[in-house]
């Protein structure tokens, strides 16, 4: 639920009390925890059994794991960067909806329902990230209850991953119970977007064809041209891999049929640079361009947003 439409305080307090009883811990309402429970270890014995705000039932361990996979896959496709914001976005989704794309919460009655239809007179929160019908009045129900469309709107609401304060579960720390599971799901990802250090830019391709250029795109669309798989050190889609066109400095990057050779191998540094094994140069967004369709190149590696890319 978005925080600018605040739910009934007594319901929030009840949920907080339930969370304390079920998880054996507490997060003070209205605060953001300085340490995130479960974030540093496997969540197998630490899964939160708290009821998400958009659901009236308690989730078991299997349902929490399924919610993590659902939320993470759509969040990765929307473009949240795997620099912490992807995990946060996934945990917020889990806390809001339990990964249920059709769930809504009716403010007037305090009850949940499943779309279609919406049986609620007044404001209601919708779908995975519980987009409310007032604050997001420009988002149709058809979009809000479609998983990827909901994720794309939520990505924009979050300032492209820079601010999650619009969600009350973030402001009061409720999302933190799900961070461990979200991190596991993110770690297990083998496909999604490759988000740039230049805010709102994602790696894309003009077409699925040999010699097609690799270009920049605007994150938050979930389009297939921005979806990549990371396999064996390659950045690929199907049988085509991203590779520099030559060993020359600042060579363009294009798609070539995957052959397992070093020119198609990329290694990510701890600070996010993607270094090509053959050339030793790093994937670059020339000039930090936010113009979709800008050709991506390789360039001398450096700690710079134009050379930073986060693999989902």
N, C-alpha and C positions, 0 to 999 in steps of 0.2 A: 504494500500500500504506500502511496506517495505521501510524504509527510505534510504537504501543504493542504491535504484534506485529513485532518487528525481524527482518528477514531475515538470513540467514547473512552474516557480515561479509565473508568472502572473495568472495562474489558481488557485494556492494556495491562492494568495491574493484576487482573486475574491470570492473564497469560504469563506474566512474569512469575507469579507465584507457582503456577503449574510447572514452568520451566525449572524453577529451583527444586521442586519436589522430584521431577523426573530426571534431572541431570546431576543432582547433588551439588550444584554450584549456583552462583548468582551473578548477575550483571546489573548494576544499578540502572534504573530507568533513566533515560535521558543522557547517559554517558557513553563514551566510546572506550572500550577497554584498552589499556596500554599493552597488555599481552593477550594474544588470541589463544584460547584453550584449544588444545588438540592440533595446533598448526604444525608442531615440530615433530610429530610422530604419527605412525599409522593409527587410524581412528577405529580399528577393529573393536577395541574394548571401550571406546569413548564416543560412540555414535549418540547423538542427541535424539531423544525420543519426544521432543517437544512438538506440539501441534503448530504447524505454520499458520500465519495469520489468515491466509485464504482457504483454510481447510478446518473442519471441525473434528478431525480424527487424529489420533496419535500415529506416527509412522514407526514401523519396525525397521530393523537394520537393513533388510532387503529393499524396502521401499525408499529408505534414505539413499542407498547406493544407486537405485534406479533414478531417483530425483537428481542426484549429482551428475549422472551421465547425461540426462536430458538437458538440464540447465547448462552444463558445460559445453555440450555440443552446439547448442544454438548460440551461446555467448561467444564461442570461438568463431563461429561463422559470421557473427555480426561485426567482429573486429576489435573487441577488447584485447589489448596487448597482454601477452604473458609476462608481464613485469610486476604482477601483484594485482592489477585491476581485473584480470580475467578470473582469478580465484574469488575476489571480492564480489564481482558481478554474479558468479555462479552461486555463491553462498547466499546472497541477497535473494536470488530467485528461489532457492530452496526454502528459505525462511518465509517468503511471501506466499508461495503456492504449492510447495511440496512437489514441484515439477509437473503439476497438473495444468495443462494448457487450457482446459475448458472451465476451470473453476472461477466463480466470481463471489464477491462479498458485498452484501447489500447493507449500506449504512443505516437505513431506516429501521430495518428489522434485526440487524445483528446476525443474520443468517447467511449461510453460504448456499450456492446453487451451482448447477452445471448448465452451460450454454451448449446448444440453444434450447429454449429461448432464455431471455433474462426476465425473471419475474421480480422486478424491483421498481418501486416508485421512488425516484430520486437518484442519488449518487451511488455508484457501485464501482468496485475495483475489479480489474479484468485480467485473466490469463497469467502467464508465467511470472511476469514482473508486476502483476497487479496494478496495471495502469488505470487510474481512476477516470471516471467518465466526465468529471468536471475539469480537473486540471489538464487532462489530455482530451478535451472535447473534439479536437480536430482528428483524433484517431478513431476510426469506425470500429464497431464491434467485430466486423469481419476481419479487420487487421489485428485487433487486440487479442482475439481468440485464435489467431493463426500463429504458431510458435515463432517462426522466423521473423514475421512482421512485428510481433510484440518485442522480440529481442532487439530488432533494429531501432525501434522507437525508444526503448529503454537505453540503448547505447547513446542516443542523442540526448536524452534526459540527463544522463550521467556526465555530460560535458565531454563525451568521447572517452570516458573512463577516468576523468580527473576529479569527479565529485559525486559521491553517493548519498549526500545529505538529504536528497529528496525522499528517500525511503526511511520510514520510521524504524524499521528493523535494523538499519545501519546506525541511525542516531542513538537508539537505545541499546545497541550492542547485541540484539537478538540474533543477528546473522552469524555471529562469531561461533555459535554452537555447530555450525555447518562447515566451517572453514577447513577442518581436517579432511572431511569427505570430499569437499570441492577440490582441494589440493590433490588428492589421490586421483580424482577423475581428470584433472588437468594434466597431471604427470602421465596418465595413460593415453592421452590424445595422440593420434597419429595423423590427424588432418584438421584443417581449419585455415584461418587467415595467417598471413605473415605481416604483422603490423610494424610500421616504421616508427623510429624515434621522432619523426616529424608528425605531430599530432594529427590524427584523422586520415593518415595515408596508409594504404595497404598495397601489398604486392599483387599485381594482376597480369593478365595476358590479353592481347588483343583478340586472339583466336586460338583454337586448339589445332595447331599445325606445326610441322617442322619449319624452322627458321622464323616463326612468328616472334615478334619482339616481346620481351617482358617489360611491363610498364607500371606506372603508379595508378592507383584507383582510390576513390573515396570510400573509406570504411563505413560500415553501418548500412550496407545494402544487402549483404548476404548473397550476392550474385555468385554464380558458379565460377565466373572468371577470376574470382579472388580466393577460391578454395584450392588449397595445396595439400599434398601429403608429404610427410617427412619420413624418408625410408632409406636406411643405410647411408646417411650423410648426403642424400640427394634432396632437392626441392623439386617435387614432381607433381604432375597430374596425369594419371594413367601411365602411358608409356613414354611420355615426353618429360624431359628434365631441363631445368634452368642451367645455362652454362655461358661463360663469356665467349664471344664470337672469335677471339684471338688472344694471343698472349701479349698484345700491345697494351700499353698503359691506357687506362680509361676506356677499354673496349666495351661495346654494348653487350647486354645480356639477352640471349634469345633462347627459344626452346629447340632442343635437339632430341632425337630418339635416344632413350636411355641406353648406355653401353657399359656402365660400371667403371669407366675410366676416371682418372683424377680430375679432369677438367669439369666434371659434373659433381664433384665432391665439395661440400661446404662444411666448415667447422665453426661453431659459435663460441665466441669468447665469453668470459664471465660478464663483461660489460655490454654484450649484445651485438658485437660486430660479427658478420658472417664472412669468413675468410675462405676464398677459393683455394683449393689444395694445389692446383697447377700454377696459377699466376701469383699467389701470395697476396693478391689485392682483395679488397672487401666490397661487398654489394653496396651500391650507392644510389641515392636519390639525388641526382645532380642539382645543386643549388637549393636543395630543400624544397623542391617544387610541390605545391599542392594541386597543381593542374592535372586532372586525370588524363592519362595517356602519355605522360612524360616517359621517355625511354630510360630504363634503369641501366646503369653501367657498373663496372668495377673501378675502384680508385684506391690510392694508398690508404691503408688502415689508420684510423685515428679515433679517439673518443669524441664523437660528434653525432648529433641527432641524425644527420643525413646518412650516416654509416651504421646506424643502429636499427636492428630488426629483431622482432620477438617472435619466435616460432611457437605456434599453438601446440 
